[in-house]
Amino acid sequence: MIQVLFFARLRAELGTAEHRLHGFSGSVEEVRAQLCTLFPDWRAALQSADIQAAVNREIAASSTPVRDGDEVAFFPPVTGG
């Protein structure tokens, strides 16, 4: 199982903080594609150019491998002051 987390405005747009994918392995981009297939209404939010990803709390590229037991997070750019 892969736990997928959504943060900040993405959480609000999708209406959920997390989703679990069972029996999945692939890349971050494949996780995103699977979510868009399962939830077509999420496509615009998840495919926004500014959405970043992390795997196990490390910033990740779209090609980063994702395996059973991993945590994948999607979030907009972090800003601070």
N, C-alpha and C positions, 0 to 999 in steps of 0.2 A: 504494500500500500504506500502511496505517496500522499503526503499531506500538502495541499496547496493553500497558501495564505494570501489574502488581499489586504492592502493597507491604504490609508488616507482616502482620497477621493475615489479611488478604484473600489474600495469597500462599499462606499455609498452608492456608486453607480451600479454595481452588481447586486447590491442588496444582501450580501453575505460576507462573512469574514474568512470563511474557509470552505474547502471542498476536498474530498478524498477520492483519489483514483486508485482502483484496485487492479492488480495484474498488469501494471504498466511499466515499461522501461523504454528509454529513448533519450531525446535531448530536451532542453528547455523549450526550444521552438516546437517540438512535437507535443509537449505538455500543453502549450498554448493552443496549438491546432486541435488537440483532442477536446479541450474545454470549449473551443468555438464550435466544434461539431456537436457536442452534447448540449450546449446552450447557445444557439445562434444569436440570441439577443445580446450576448456578451461580446460578440465579435468586434464591434467598433471600439469599445473600451479597452479590450485586451490587445488589440492590434495598433493602438495609438503609438506613434513613433517615440513618444517620450516615456513609455512604460519600461521600467527596468526590472531585472530579475535577480534573485539570489538563490543559491542552493546551499542548504545547511548554513545559512547566515553569512555566506561569502558571495560578493557580487559575481554574477555569472554571465557569460556570453550566451547567445542563442544556441550555440553548438555544444555547450557544456552537457556532459552526460548526466542523466537522472536515473537512479536505481531504486529498487524496492527499499523502503525505509527512509528515503530522503525527504527533506522538507523543501519545498519550492515556494518562494514568495514573489509576488508581483506588486510593484509600487511605482508611483510617480517620482520624479526627481525630488531629492531631499534638499530643502532650503533651510536656512537658519539666519539668525541675526545676532 
